[in-house]
Amino acid sequence: MTHIAARTRRAVLQLTTRVRASLRKAARRPDQGDISITTAIIWGSAILGAILISGSMAIVIAKYNGHVLGL
């Protein structure tokens, strides 16, 4: 049982050390990882545009699929 307790304690200490180091790093550079609202709007518009274009293409292909086969 002491072996398991020692391993658990070591794992908790390593995790605690890593979390504290990450928090110190985040305090030094608070803007790291932030995404601007403009970037989010641009990405959302690009994804929505791609979905609309591919959906329109799928609808047109489905509509005229029988006509194209007869050519």
Contacts in CASP RR format, 6 or more apart in sequence:
PFRMAT RR
TARGET T0000
AUTHOR 0000-0000-0000
METHOD contacts of the structure
MODEL  1
MTHIAARTRRAVLQLTTRVRASLRKAARRPDQGDISITTAIIWGSAILGA
ILISGSMAIVIAKYNGHVLGL
25 32 0 8 1.000
26 32 0 8 1.000
END
